[in-house]
């Protein structure tokens, strides 16, 4: 079978069979991913211009490596009759896992499922009693973009996947992470599901931690992908099939965890990114109301982020939407501004396009936060505490007293707790001699020192010269409450 080569700055040449290129990659749904950015980090790291298209090719590349090593390293796979179908389904799932990603990636994906319709649509597409039980069961629910990707797989690519030797329903499970719980003979399938949509290490995570690091330019741990995937196999443990790693990959396992934690601590919860995401969402709310002026904001957003736009043309009051990507939303923001004649009135679209931020953070990091509020009762700093829940009036009064004759924008409170990975028992298994040992028993690290709840308070930029005074005012207020 002939293949086509894609030169990737992260993995080198990625070779993909021509039939997969013709039937999947060179289709409108997949090509849309060229115009969907991978992360929200570009406002902080200007070089982070990588997209879901090259990420999907990278995940396919890693998935092919994983499947090859799993087959080579696992003695118990020789008797699996449908192994070829499972492997082909896994590789195609790696390629298609993000085909339903929303514009601007995770920023807007929840809008596609604001009325919880996607799971219902997926159940109708899948049409299987066991799958319905698994979807409604105790497993962590799939993310909206995963469900929408599975819907597109079943509605758009089902026949193609069969022609390529895969199973469309298995591909949908691999993308959403819904393991077979009601059927006892699906252990191998469940292992491959976890190798794309797992809890700690999978093909998706391996690619994006490496790709995000490369594109953004920040310095974090490096990862030897060949050493990591070469150590993978499927073994029997307590009469169950599980993915395990050779002991030689211990450093690489920890590298994946640390690289992901670095992103959470210092990239995605950075105050610039958090605020940029806030004004981008507000700008698109303006766009939604511009496109559907006779609707309320929730209905207008539901119409703009209609999952059917990924499958067909959808008519709005003032335009038509089909296969939406980042550039479509930027165009609509500009149209919204043009209609308003680019007036002096504040517009979130204008603020986002110009990057003229009207609010600044009172603190810029967890370290500053802990330093400013050292000695304050911890209860005041929780999600239900005074600072997050009830300090707004005090801050607004301070601002009004400082600027009695000026109308300044209201401050905003934005959650930014990093999702730090704590390895639980039985999440990762390492083969040492003839034993399988839980990775959590092999590491001496305890829970990383991260506060359980973190947030920013953004205040008008005019407050900047008096920012420390405002923080001291808040500290004094909390101390008086304690007395």
QUIDAZI-V456744 format. One record per residue. N is the residue number from 1. RES is the residue in one letter. SS is DSSP state (2 for helix, 1 for strand, 0 for the rest). Layout:
n->(N;N)
res->(RES;RES)
ss->(SS;SS)
//
This chain:
n->(1;2;3;4;5;6;7;8;9;10;11;12;13;14;15;16;17;18;19;20;21;22;23;24;25;26;27;28;29;30;31;32;33;34;35;36;37;38;39;40;41;42;43;44;45;46;47;48;49;50;51;52;53;54;55;56;57;58;59;60;61;62;63;64;65;66;67;68;69;70;71;72;73;74;75;76;77;78;79;80;81;82;83;84;85;86;87;88;89;90;91;92;93;94;95;96;97;98;99;100;101;102;103;104;105;106;107;108;109;110;111;112;113;114;115;116;117;118;119;120;121;122;123;124;125;126;127;128;129;130;131;132;133;134;135;136;137;138;139;140;141;142;143;144;145;146;147;148;149;150;151;152;153;154;155;156;157;158;159;160;161;162;163;164;165;166;167;168;169;170;171;172;173;174;175;176;177;178;179;180;181;182;183;184;185;186;187;188;189;190;191;192;193;194;195;196;197;198;199;200;201;202;203;204;205;206;207;208;209;210;211;212;213;214;215;216;217;218;219;220;221;222;223;224;225;226;227;228;229;230;231;232;233;234;235;236;237;238;239;240;241;242;243;244;245;246;247;248;249;250;251;252;253;254;255;256;257;258;259;260;261;262;263;264;265;266;267;268;269;270;271;272;273;274;275;276;277;278;279;280;281;282;283;284;285;286;287;288;289;290;291;292;293;294;295;296;297;298;299;300;301;302;303;304;305;306;307;308;309;310;311;312;313;314;315;316;317;318;319;320;321;322;323;324;325;326;327;328;329;330;331;332;333;334;335;336;337;338;339;340;341;342;343;344;345;346;347;348;349;350;351;352;353;354;355;356;357;358;359;360;361;362;363;364;365;366;367;368;369;370;371;372;373;374;375;376;377;378;379;380;381;382;383;384;385;386;387;388;389;390;391;392;393;394;395;396;397;398;399;400;401;402;403;404;405;406;407;408;409;410;411;412;413;414;415;416;417;418;419;420;421;422;423;424;425;426;427;428;429;430;431;432;433;434;435;436;437;438;439;440;441;442;443;444;445;446;447;448;449;450;451;452;453;454;455;456;457;458;459;460;461;462;463;464;465;466;467;468;469;470;471;472;473;474;475;476;477;478;479;480;481;482;483)
res->(X;X;X;X;X;X;X;X;X;X;X;X;X;X;X;X;X;X;X;X;X;X;X;X;X;X;X;X;X;X;X;X;X;X;X;X;X;X;X;X;X;X;X;X;X;X;X;X;X;X;X;X;X;X;X;X;X;X;X;X;X;X;X;X;X;X;X;X;X;X;X;X;X;X;X;X;X;X;X;X;X;X;X;X;X;X;X;X;X;X;X;X;X;X;X;X;X;X;X;X;X;X;X;X;X;X;X;X;X;X;X;X;X;X;X;X;X;X;X;X;X;X;X;X;X;X;X;X;X;X;X;X;X;X;X;X;X;X;X;X;X;X;X;X;X;X;X;X;X;X;X;X;X;X;X;X;X;X;X;X;X;X;X;X;X;X;X;X;X;X;X;X;X;X;X;X;X;X;X;X;X;X;X;X;X;X;X;X;X;X;X;X;X;X;X;X;X;X;X;X;X;X;X;X;X;X;X;X;X;X;X;X;X;X;X;X;X;X;X;X;X;X;X;X;X;X;X;X;X;X;X;X;X;X;X;X;X;X;X;X;X;X;X;X;X;X;X;X;X;X;X;X;X;X;X;X;X;X;X;X;X;X;X;X;X;X;X;X;X;X;X;X;X;X;X;X;X;X;X;X;X;X;X;X;X;X;X;X;X;X;X;X;X;X;X;X;X;X;X;X;X;X;X;X;X;X;X;X;X;X;X;X;X;X;X;X;X;X;X;X;X;X;X;X;X;X;X;X;X;X;X;X;X;X;X;X;X;X;X;X;X;X;X;X;X;X;X;X;X;X;X;X;X;X;X;X;X;X;X;X;X;X;X;X;X;X;X;X;X;X;X;X;X;X;X;X;X;X;X;X;X;X;X;X;X;X;X;X;X;X;X;X;X;X;X;X;X;X;X;X;X;X;X;X;X;X;X;X;X;X;X;X;X;X;X;X;X;X;X;X;X;X;X;X;X;X;X;X;X;X;X;X;X;X;X;X;X;X;X;X;X;X;X;X;X;X;X;X;X;X;X;X;X;X;X;X;X;X;X;X;X;X;X;X;X;X;X;X;X;X;X;X;X;X;X;X;X;X;X;X;X;X;X)
ss->(0;0;1;1;1;1;1;1;0;0;0;1;1;1;1;1;1;2;2;2;2;2;2;2;2;0;0;2;2;2;2;2;2;2;2;0;1;0;0;0;2;2;2;0;0;0;0;0;0;0;1;2;2;2;2;2;2;2;2;2;2;2;2;2;2;2;2;2;2;2;2;2;2;0;2;2;2;0;0;0;0;0;2;2;2;2;2;2;2;2;2;2;2;2;2;2;0;0;0;0;0;0;0;0;2;2;2;0;2;2;2;2;2;0;0;0;0;2;2;2;2;2;2;2;2;2;0;0;2;2;2;2;2;2;2;0;0;0;0;0;0;0;0;2;2;2;2;2;2;2;2;2;2;2;2;2;0;2;2;2;2;2;2;0;0;0;0;2;2;2;2;2;2;2;2;2;0;0;0;0;0;0;0;0;0;0;2;2;2;2;2;2;2;2;0;0;0;0;0;0;0;0;2;2;2;2;2;2;2;2;2;2;2;2;2;2;0;0;0;0;0;0;0;0;2;2;2;2;2;2;0;1;1;1;1;1;1;0;0;1;1;1;1;1;1;1;2;2;2;2;2;2;2;2;2;2;2;2;2;2;2;2;2;2;2;2;2;0;0;0;2;2;2;2;2;2;2;2;2;2;2;2;2;2;2;2;2;2;2;2;2;0;0;0;0;0;2;2;2;2;2;2;2;2;0;0;2;2;2;2;0;0;0;1;1;0;0;0;0;1;1;0;0;0;0;2;2;2;2;2;2;2;2;2;2;2;2;2;2;0;0;0;0;0;0;0;0;2;2;2;2;2;2;2;0;0;0;0;1;1;1;0;0;0;0;2;2;2;2;2;2;2;0;0;0;0;0;2;2;2;2;0;0;0;0;2;2;2;2;0;0;2;2;2;2;2;2;2;2;2;2;2;0;0;0;0;0;0;0;0;0;1;1;1;1;0;0;0;0;0;0;0;0;0;0;0;0;0;1;1;1;1;0;0;1;1;1;1;2;2;2;2;0;0;0;0;0;0;0;0;0;0;0;0;1;1;1;1;1;1;2;2;2;2;2;2;2;2;2;2;2;2;2;2;2;2;2;2;2;2;2;2;0)
//
